[in-house]
């Protein structure tokens, strides 16, 4: 999860919304959190992105049946 760690360590202005979305979607469930981060990392890598945004989090959520 190196890409996600680097993306979350950046100082992007959209980061608080992304973190709030992650918390809302997973509800503190570590299994869901891990699955979501794996998918976020995949989306970042495929699209050549370096910042986790709310759109990236929502794209990751939409590929799994979580947080509906």
C-alpha positions in Angstrom: 0.0 0.0 0.0 2.9 2.3 -0.7 1.0 4.4 -3.2 -1.9 5.0 -0.9 0.5 5.9 1.9 2.3 8.5 -0.2 -1.0 9.9 -1.6 -2.4 10.2 1.9 0.8 11.9 3.2 0.5 14.7 0.6 -1.0 18.1 1.4 -3.8 18.1 -1.1 -6.7 20.3 -0.4 -9.2 17.5 -1.2 -7.6 15.1 1.3 -10.1 15.8 4.2 -13.0 15.0 2.0 -11.3 11.8 0.8 -10.6 10.7 4.4 -14.2 11.5 5.4 -15.4 9.3 2.5 -13.2 6.5 3.5 -14.4 6.7 7.1 -18.0 6.9 6.0 -17.8 3.9 3.6 -15.9 1.6 5.9 -17.5 2.5 9.2 -14.3 1.4 11.0 -14.4 -2.1 9.6 -10.7 -3.0 9.1 -11.5 -5.7 6.5 -13.4 -3.2 4.4 -10.7 -0.6 4.9 -8.1 -3.0 3.6 -10.2 -3.9 0.6 -10.9 -0.3 -0.2 -7.2 0.7 0.1 -6.2 -2.1 -2.2 -8.7 -0.9 -4.8 -7.7 2.8 -4.3 -4.1 1.8 -4.9 -5.1 0.0 -8.1 -7.0 3.0 -9.4 -4.2 5.4 -8.6 -1.7 3.1 -10.4 -3.8 2.5 -13.5 -4.7 6.2 -13.9 -1.2 7.5 -13.0 -2.5 9.6 -10.1 -0.6 10.6 -7.0 -3.4 12.1 -4.9 -6.3 10.3 -3.3 -9.5 12.4 -4.0 -13.1 11.8 -3.1 -13.6 10.7 -6.8 -11.0 8.0 -6.4 -12.5 6.8 -3.2 -16.0 6.7 -4.8 -14.6 4.8 -7.8 -13.0 2.3 -5.5 -16.3 1.9 -3.6 -18.3 1.4 -6.8 -16.2 -1.6 -7.8 -17.1 -3.4 -4.5 -20.4 -4.0 -2.9 -19.6 -1.9 0.2 -21.1 1.2 1.6 -24.2 1.1 -0.5 
